[in-house]
Amino acid sequence: MIPEKPDLTITDTGETVLAEKTKRETDEKCPQCGAVLTFDPGSGGMHCGYCDYRRDVASDEQSVAELSFDSAEHRDSIDWGAEKKQIICKSCGAASIYDQLDIANECPFCGSNQVMQEKGADSLAPNAVAPFQVSAKQAETLFADWIKRQLFAPSKAKRQAKADRFNGLYLPYWTFDSDTFSTYTARYGIDRRVRQKDGTYRTETTWRNTSGTFDYFVDDVTVLASSRHSTHSLKGIEPFDFQSLKPYRPEYLAGFVSERYSVGIDDAWPLAKDQIARVLDGAISHQIRANYRADRVSNLRFDTTFSNRTYKYALLPLWMSSFSYQQKIYEFLVNGQTGKVSGKVPISVIRVIIAVLLGLALLAVVLYFANDGGLRF
């Protein structure tokens, strides 16, 4: 018999990281056959893959809390580096090594869910999670449909591409809300058409200066909280639905890999401010056009102060996989909420050349009819 041990122990720090309650919630055994229960995206509950036993995830019916940005205790980014932790599995007694970034994985020896302490001594705990709504099987179907629609992919690749094992992963994100107050200066232009001597018209613009103030509430500005992954590669599967966030419960992580943040809120906030500035630029320009019935806005300058800043630390779901074609690996992602697929595919040079030639031919036809049947450039 395996002796009783702490649920999960980090031997390099001596810190017990998972309480009995989390163990019961995330490594629960099926009451019918004893297999490990995992979270099922289809039903939104816990599921046994062996005997099909199911149960709901307990819900407290509460919405996700907005947390005070200024009151956050641990604000810095964390360089986890190559630091590791050793976890003792209570189910089989085996010792496994994980990255410090991991907060959910599975025991490679017995398959037990290993959901570790979500909050470290110097880090914040997630307070929100977007549970998987797309299953691995659905992700495979979505991938097959997606690659068939890739115009420049070789036909052979479309027929033969088979996704490798899908890995479900929760990535950490920050979301920020804030009231903003901006003072601005700008020029706005009002167009008018002027008839010329030859009967044609040209546009003249009268420019005037303006200034003012602008109040705006920004909601759910999101910043990737991981330094492991490229923001550019994830853009293809965005957006995520932040309206469906649920208060964090470790059951949602059971059966998936989950990563804790490495980019702290103080380093994430400037990235959020850049996004907010682009939003405010468009919103202020829209207000100026509306106020003066203007056609154009230029030289917009504004200074913004922020108040009532809040944040959420959310875990968002995605599927990662790859396929091989002509001895080369192509990785792709599937949004675990919406099913949106993005990634790289092999390119057929012949298809690209044909598309370019067809485009040039179409342009020539358009120019021909635009010039009354004569090609005059």
N, C-alpha and C positions, 0 to 999 in steps of 0.2 A: 504493500500500500504506500502511496505517495504521502509523505508527511505534510501536515498543514503548514502553509507559508503565507507571508503577507501577499495580498492580491497581486501587486506588481512592485518590484523593488529596483531602484536605480542603485547599483552597487558602487558606482564611482562617486556618488554624492551622499549615499546613505539616506536618501529621501524616499519615503513611501509615497507613491504618486497616485494611487488609485484606491478609493475607499470601497468598503463592502457594497454600498448602494450602487456605485457605478458598475461594479462587477456583476451584480444581479441584473442590471439593466442591459448591459452590452454583451455579456457572455452567457446569456440565459440558455439553458438547455431545454429542448423540446420535451414537454411532459408526456408525450406519447412514445417517442423513440429514443430520446436522449441526445439527438444531434444538436449542433449549435444553431440557434435562430439568427437570422440576418434580416436587415431591413429590406422590404420589398417595395420597389418604386411603383409597381402597378396598383397595389392596394393601399400603400401608405402605412403599412403595419409590419409587424414581425412575422417571419415566414420560415418554415422548415422545408428545405429542399428535398428531404427524403420521404416524409410521410404527408407533406402538404398541410401540416397544422399551421394555423394562422391565429394571430391576436392583434388587436389594435394597440397603437402607441398611446399611452395616457396623455391626455390634453388638458391643460389648465385654462384653455380658452382666453389666455391673455395675449395682448399684442406685444410686439418687440419693443422694449424700452429704448428711448433715446438717452444716451449717457452724456454727461457734461464733459465737454472737451477740456475745459480749463481745470477740472477737478481730477482728471485721470492721473493715477499715481505713477505708472510706469510708461514713460513717453519715448524712450530711446529705441532706435533700431538695435537688433540683436544679431551679432555675427556668430552664428552657431558653428561655423567652420566645419572641421571634421570631427567635432565632439560627438561621442557616442554614449549610449546608455545601455546597460544590460538589464533585461526584463526577465523575471522568473515567472513562468506560466503556472498558475495555480492548478489548471486542469491536468497538465501532464508533467509538471516539474521541470521542463526543459528551460534552459537559459538561451535567450535570443538577443542579438545586438541590433539596435535601431539607431537611426540618426536622431539627434536632439530635436530636429524639426518635426518629427513624427508625433502626432497625437492620436492616431488610429492606424492599426495595421492588423495582421493576423499572425498567429503562431504558425511558423512553417512546419512544425512537427505534428500538431494535432488539429490545426484549423480553428482553434478558439479565437474569438474576437479579442483584440488587445486595444481597448480604448483607454488611453493613459490620461493622466491629469492634464486638463486643458489649460491650467494656469500654472506657470512656473513661478519661482521665487521672485524673479525680476521681470515678469511679463503679465500682460492682461489676458483675461479669459474671454472666449467668444460669447456673445450674448444672443446671437442669431444664427440660423441655419436655413438654407433653402434645400429641403430634402430632394433626393433624386425622384424625378417623375418619369424618366425614360429608362427602361431596363436595358441590359446588355443585348438582349435579343432584338429589341426595337432599334438600338443603336446600330446593330449590324445591318438591319433592313434599310435604315436611313443612309448608311454609308453606300450600300449597293445602288440605291436610287441616285445618290449624289454623284458618284463617279460616272454613272451613265450620262449625266447631264454635262460633263466636262467637255466642252467643244473641241479642245485641242489635244485631248488624251487619245492615244492610239486605240483603235478598235480592239486589238488583242488585249490591251491592258484592261479595258472595260469588261471584257468577257472573263478574264482570268483572275483579276484582282480579288483576293480573299483576305479579309481583315484577320490579323492575328488576335490573340486573346485581348479582350477589352479590359482595361484597368480603370475602375471607378475611383475618382479622386476628388476630395473637397479641397479647394484652394481658399486661402484667407484673403479677405477684402476689407478695406475700411469704407464706410459711407459717411458722408458729412452733410449736415444741415446747418444753415446759418441765415440770420437776418443780415441784410446788407444795406448800407446807406452810401450813395455815391454822389459826388459833386462833379459836374462835367462841363466842358466847353467843346464846341463843334461848329462846323459850317454846314448849312443846309442849302440845297439848290432846287430852284423851281424852273422846270423846262418850259419852253414855248417853241412852237414851230414857226419858222420865218420863211416866207415865200421868196425865192430868188428870181432874178430877171429871166432866167431860162425856164421858169415854171416849176423847177424842182424845189424841194423844201430842205432846210437844214434846221438843226436843233441848237437853240441858244439857251444857256443856263444863267439865271440870276442867283448869285450867291450872297447869303447873309450869315452873320455870326449869331450864335445863340449860346446860352449857358443855363444851367439849372441843377436840380437835385433829382435823385431817383432812388426809390425804396424797392427792394426786391427780396423775396425769400427763395433761397436755393435749397432744393430737396434731393437727397440721395445722390450727391456727387461721389463717384466711386474711384478708388485707387487700389490697385493690386498691392497686397501687403507681402508679396513674396519676391525675393531676389533670385530665386531659382529659375523662374520662368519669364519668358519675354512677353511684355505687354502687347507687342506687335502681333505675335502668333495667336494671342487670345482674342484680338479684335474681331477676327473672322467669325467667332461664335457668339459674340455679344449682340444684343444686350441680354442681361439676366433680368428676371422679373422680381424686383425688390418688394413689390406689393404682397408677394406670397411668402415672405420670410416668416419663420416661426421662431419662438423662443428656443434657445439652444437646449437640446436634450441629447445625451450621449447615445441613445438608441438609434438615432438617425445615422450615426457613423458606423454602426455594427455591420461588418462585412465589406467596408471600404477603407481606403487609405485616406488619411487626412493630415494636412500640414499646418503647423502653427506659423504665425507671422514672423518675418525677419525685418520688415520695414516698419519702424515705429510710427506713431501718429505725428510726431514732430517733423519727421522727414516726409511723411505722406501729405501733410497739410500744404506745403508749397506746390505740390503737384495738383492738389485739389484747387488751389487758388488760380493756377493757370487755366484750368477748365472753367472755373467760375468767371474769370475775366473774359473768356470767349463768349460765354452766355450773356454776360452783362453788355458786352459790345453790341451784340445783336438786339438785345432788349431795349437798350437806350436808343439805338438807331431807329428802331421801330417806333418808339414813343415820339421822337423828333419828327419823323415823317408824318405821324398821325396828327401831332399838334399843329403843324404848319402846312399840311397837305403837300409836303415836299416830295420831290422825285429822287433826290440824292442826299447823302450825308457823307461828309469827309472831315478829316482832321479831328476825329473824335478823341478826346483825352479825358480820362476820369480817374479820380482817387476814391478808394472804397474803404470803409471801415466795417468790421464784422462784429456782431454781437449775438448772444444766445447760441453759441456754437455747440453742436452736439455731434455725437458719432455713434456708429454701430460697428462692432467687429463681427463680420459675418463669414460663414463658410459656404462656398458656392460649388455646385456639383458639375463635373465634366467627366466624360469618358475619353481615355487616351488609347490609341492603337496605331497600327502601322500595317502596310502591305509591301510585298516585294515584287519587283518587276525587272527582269533582265539583270538580276544580281544587285539591284539597288533598293534601299529601304526608303519608303515614303511614309512619313508620320502624318496623322490627322487627329482632329479633336471633334467631339460631339458634345454640344451643350446638354447637360443632364436634366435641365428644365424644359427647354423648348425643342430640343432635337436638331438644332441648327448645326450643320457640318462645315468644317473648314480644314484645309490642309494643302499639301503639295501633291501634284500628280505628274506623271511623265508627259512630256510634250512631243507631239508628232510634228516634225519640221515640215513635212509635206502638207499637213492640215493648215499650218500657219501660212505657208506660201499661197495655198488655194484661197484662204480667207482674205489675204492681202490683195490678190488679183481680182477677186470678186468685188472687194471694196472699191478698188480703182475703176473697175468697169461700171459699177453703179454711179460713182462720182462723175464719170464721163457722160453717162446718160442724162444725169440731172443737169449738168452744165450745157449739154446740147439743147435740151428743151428750154432751159432758162434763157438761152440766147437765140430764141426763135429759129432753132434748127441749124444754126451755124455756130461752130466752136470758136468763140472769140474770147480769149483769156485776157 
